[in-house]
Amino acid sequence: MTAVDVRLDHLSIARQFAADPSAWPVAPRFNPSERWYHRLHIADDFEVWLLTWLPGQGTDLHDHGGSAGAFHIHSGTLTEDTVAQPAGGPPRITGRELSEGAGRRFGTQHIHRIVNRSNRPAISIHAYGPALTTMTRYRIGAGGLTVETVEKAGVQW
């Protein structure tokens, strides 16, 4: 892969990596028991991950520990469920289906989950800046949005 233009936003970085799969250091793998992921690149101010999703695989509700980012759908279709927390009201989830070639930017306070609700495998490229150090996992219950765990890079993933 040619040098990454670090002046690009996270979605542009993800698209740049998605455009050249022959430069990926590993080929995508699909694991029937859990999502597969591999870090493709790390720089001083961002990192890039390759993820695969079989039908039915997805994440829990989570944030990115204060990192902003983006993801790009290299192949297949994924659904992103985003959590909105209106002032004085219960959390609300809004779903958005993203197909091959689509992408999504998000800020530092973004809470979402990504699920492959299609009947085909999917591959996505994710860019985060700064590099992930923690991820908080959430659940929505009768009392609203609550923290389940805080995972640390290098320990839980």
Contacts in CASP RR format, 6 or more apart in sequence:
PFRMAT RR
TARGET T0000
AUTHOR 0000-0000-0000
METHOD contacts of the structure
MODEL  1
MTAVDVRLDHLSIARQFAADPSAWPVAPRFNPSERWYHRLHIADDFEVWL
LTWLPGQGTDLHDHGGSAGAFHIHSGTLTEDTVAQPAGGPPRITGRELSE
GAGRRFGTQHIHRIVNRSNRPAISIHAYGPALTTMTRYRIGAGGLTVETV
EKAGVQW
1 17 0 8 1.000
1 20 0 8 1.000
1 23 0 8 1.000
4 13 0 8 1.000
4 16 0 8 1.000
4 17 0 8 1.000
4 41 0 8 1.000
4 43 0 8 1.000
5 12 0 8 1.000
5 16 0 8 1.000
6 13 0 8 1.000
6 43 0 8 1.000
6 45 0 8 1.000
6 46 0 8 1.000
8 16 0 8 1.000
9 70 0 8 1.000
9 105 0 8 1.000
10 46 0 8 1.000
10 68 0 8 1.000
10 69 0 8 1.000
10 70 0 8 1.000
10 105 0 8 1.000
10 127 0 8 1.000
10 128 0 8 1.000
10 129 0 8 1.000
11 69 0 8 1.000
11 70 0 8 1.000
11 72 0 8 1.000
11 103 0 8 1.000
11 104 0 8 1.000
11 105 0 8 1.000
11 127 0 8 1.000
13 46 0 8 1.000
13 48 0 8 1.000
13 70 0 8 1.000
13 127 0 8 1.000
14 48 0 8 1.000
14 70 0 8 1.000
14 71 0 8 1.000
14 72 0 8 1.000
14 103 0 8 1.000
14 125 0 8 1.000
14 126 0 8 1.000
14 127 0 8 1.000
15 72 0 8 1.000
15 103 0 8 1.000
15 125 0 8 1.000
17 23 0 8 1.000
17 24 0 8 1.000
17 40 0 8 1.000
17 41 0 8 1.000
17 48 0 8 1.000
17 50 0 8 1.000
17 125 0 8 1.000
17 127 0 8 1.000
18 72 0 8 1.000
18 74 0 8 1.000
18 101 0 8 1.000
18 125 0 8 1.000
21 74 0 8 1.000
24 40 0 8 1.000
24 50 0 8 1.000
25 38 0 8 1.000
25 40 0 8 1.000
26 38 0 8 1.000
26 50 0 8 1.000
28 36 0 8 1.000
28 50 0 8 1.000
28 52 0 8 1.000
28 123 0 8 1.000
29 36 0 8 1.000
29 52 0 8 1.000
30 36 0 8 1.000
30 52 0 8 1.000
30 54 0 8 1.000
30 121 0 8 1.000
31 52 0 8 1.000
31 54 0 8 1.000
32 54 0 8 1.000
34 57 0 8 1.000
35 51 0 8 1.000
35 52 0 8 1.000
35 53 0 8 1.000
35 54 0 8 1.000
35 57 0 8 1.000
35 58 0 8 1.000
35 59 0 8 1.000
36 51 0 8 1.000
36 52 0 8 1.000
37 49 0 8 1.000
37 50 0 8 1.000
37 51 0 8 1.000
37 52 0 8 1.000
37 157 0 8 1.000
38 49 0 8 1.000
38 50 0 8 1.000
39 47 0 8 1.000
39 48 0 8 1.000
39 49 0 8 1.000
39 50 0 8 1.000
40 48 0 8 1.000
40 49 0 8 1.000
40 50 0 8 1.000
40 125 0 8 1.000
41 47 0 8 1.000
41 48 0 8 1.000
42 48 0 8 1.000
42 131 0 8 1.000
45 129 0 8 1.000
45 130 0 8 1.000
46 127 0 8 1.000
46 128 0 8 1.000
46 129 0 8 1.000
46 130 0 8 1.000
46 131 0 8 1.000
47 127 0 8 1.000
47 128 0 8 1.000
47 129 0 8 1.000
47 131 0 8 1.000
47 132 0 8 1.000
48 125 0 8 1.000
48 126 0 8 1.000
48 127 0 8 1.000
49 125 0 8 1.000
49 126 0 8 1.000
49 127 0 8 1.000
49 128 0 8 1.000
50 123 0 8 1.000
50 124 0 8 1.000
50 125 0 8 1.000
51 123 0 8 1.000
51 124 0 8 1.000
51 125 0 8 1.000
51 126 0 8 1.000
52 121 0 8 1.000
52 122 0 8 1.000
52 123 0 8 1.000
53 78 0 8 1.000
53 114 0 8 1.000
53 115 0 8 1.000
53 116 0 8 1.000
53 121 0 8 1.000
53 122 0 8 1.000
53 123 0 8 1.000
53 124 0 8 1.000
54 116 0 8 1.000
54 121 0 8 1.000
55 116 0 8 1.000
55 117 0 8 1.000
55 118 0 8 1.000
55 119 0 8 1.000
55 120 0 8 1.000
55 121 0 8 1.000
56 115 0 8 1.000
56 116 0 8 1.000
56 117 0 8 1.000
57 115 0 8 1.000
57 116 0 8 1.000
58 113 0 8 1.000
58 114 0 8 1.000
58 115 0 8 1.000
58 116 0 8 1.000
59 113 0 8 1.000
59 114 0 8 1.000
59 115 0 8 1.000
60 113 0 8 1.000
60 137 0 8 1.000
60 138 0 8 1.000
60 139 0 8 1.000
60 148 0 8 1.000
61 81 0 8 1.000
61 83 0 8 1.000
61 111 0 8 1.000
61 112 0 8 1.000
61 113 0 8 1.000
61 137 0 8 1.000
61 138 0 8 1.000
61 139 0 8 1.000
61 140 0 8 1.000
61 145 0 8 1.000
62 111 0 8 1.000
62 112 0 8 1.000
62 113 0 8 1.000
62 135 0 8 1.000
62 136 0 8 1.000
62 137 0 8 1.000
62 138 0 8 1.000
63 109 0 8 1.000
63 110 0 8 1.000
63 111 0 8 1.000
63 135 0 8 1.000
63 136 0 8 1.000
63 138 0 8 1.000
64 106 0 8 1.000
64 108 0 8 1.000
64 110 0 8 1.000
64 128 0 8 1.000
64 132 0 8 1.000
64 135 0 8 1.000
65 108 0 8 1.000
65 132 0 8 1.000
65 133 0 8 1.000
65 134 0 8 1.000
65 135 0 8 1.000
65 136 0 8 1.000
66 108 0 8 1.000
66 109 0 8 1.000
66 134 0 8 1.000
67 108 0 8 1.000
67 128 0 8 1.000
67 129 0 8 1.000
67 130 0 8 1.000
67 131 0 8 1.000
67 132 0 8 1.000
67 133 0 8 1.000
68 105 0 8 1.000
68 106 0 8 1.000
68 107 0 8 1.000
68 108 0 8 1.000
68 110 0 8 1.000
68 128 0 8 1.000
68 129 0 8 1.000
69 105 0 8 1.000
69 106 0 8 1.000
69 107 0 8 1.000
69 110 0 8 1.000
69 126 0 8 1.000
69 127 0 8 1.000
69 128 0 8 1.000
69 129 0 8 1.000
70 103 0 8 1.000
70 104 0 8 1.000
70 105 0 8 1.000
70 106 0 8 1.000
70 126 0 8 1.000
70 127 0 8 1.000
71 103 0 8 1.000
71 104 0 8 1.000
71 114 0 8 1.000
71 124 0 8 1.000
71 125 0 8 1.000
71 126 0 8 1.000
71 127 0 8 1.000
72 101 0 8 1.000
72 102 0 8 1.000
72 103 0 8 1.000
72 124 0 8 1.000
72 125 0 8 1.000
72 126 0 8 1.000
73 98 0 8 1.000
73 99 0 8 1.000
73 100 0 8 1.000
73 101 0 8 1.000
73 102 0 8 1.000
73 103 0 8 1.000
73 122 0 8 1.000
73 123 0 8 1.000
73 124 0 8 1.000
74 100 0 8 1.000
74 101 0 8 1.000
74 123 0 8 1.000
74 124 0 8 1.000
74 125 0 8 1.000
75 100 0 8 1.000
75 121 0 8 1.000
75 122 0 8 1.000
75 123 0 8 1.000
76 99 0 8 1.000
76 100 0 8 1.000
76 116 0 8 1.000
76 118 0 8 1.000
76 120 0 8 1.000
76 121 0 8 1.000
76 122 0 8 1.000
76 123 0 8 1.000
77 97 0 8 1.000
77 98 0 8 1.000
77 99 0 8 1.000
77 100 0 8 1.000
77 116 0 8 1.000
77 117 0 8 1.000
77 118 0 8 1.000
77 120 0 8 1.000
77 122 0 8 1.000
78 97 0 8 1.000
78 98 0 8 1.000
78 114 0 8 1.000
78 115 0 8 1.000
78 116 0 8 1.000
78 117 0 8 1.000
78 118 0 8 1.000
78 122 0 8 1.000
78 124 0 8 1.000
79 95 0 8 1.000
79 96 0 8 1.000
79 97 0 8 1.000
79 98 0 8 1.000
79 114 0 8 1.000
79 115 0 8 1.000
79 116 0 8 1.000
79 117 0 8 1.000
80 95 0 8 1.000
80 96 0 8 1.000
80 98 0 8 1.000
80 104 0 8 1.000
80 112 0 8 1.000
80 113 0 8 1.000
80 114 0 8 1.000
81 93 0 8 1.000
81 94 0 8 1.000
81 95 0 8 1.000
81 96 0 8 1.000
81 112 0 8 1.000
81 113 0 8 1.000
81 114 0 8 1.000
81 115 0 8 1.000
82 93 0 8 1.000
82 94 0 8 1.000
82 95 0 8 1.000
82 96 0 8 1.000
82 110 0 8 1.000
82 111 0 8 1.000
82 112 0 8 1.000
83 91 0 8 1.000
83 92 0 8 1.000
83 93 0 8 1.000
83 111 0 8 1.000
83 112 0 8 1.000
83 138 0 8 1.000
83 140 0 8 1.000
83 145 0 8 1.000
84 91 0 8 1.000
84 92 0 8 1.000
84 93 0 8 1.000
84 94 0 8 1.000
85 91 0 8 1.000
85 92 0 8 1.000
85 145 0 8 1.000
86 92 0 8 1.000
90 144 0 8 1.000
91 140 0 8 1.000
91 144 0 8 1.000
91 145 0 8 1.000
93 140 0 8 1.000
96 104 0 8 1.000
97 117 0 8 1.000
98 104 0 8 1.000
106 112 0 8 1.000
111 138 0 8 1.000
111 145 0 8 1.000
114 124 0 8 1.000
116 122 0 8 1.000
131 153 0 8 1.000
132 153 0 8 1.000
133 152 0 8 1.000
133 153 0 8 1.000
134 150 0 8 1.000
134 151 0 8 1.000
134 152 0 8 1.000
134 153 0 8 1.000
135 150 0 8 1.000
135 151 0 8 1.000
135 157 0 8 1.000
136 147 0 8 1.000
136 149 0 8 1.000
136 150 0 8 1.000
136 151 0 8 1.000
137 147 0 8 1.000
137 148 0 8 1.000
137 149 0 8 1.000
137 150 0 8 1.000
137 151 0 8 1.000
138 145 0 8 1.000
138 146 0 8 1.000
138 147 0 8 1.000
138 148 0 8 1.000
139 145 0 8 1.000
139 146 0 8 1.000
139 148 0 8 1.000
140 146 0 8 1.000
151 157 0 8 1.000
END
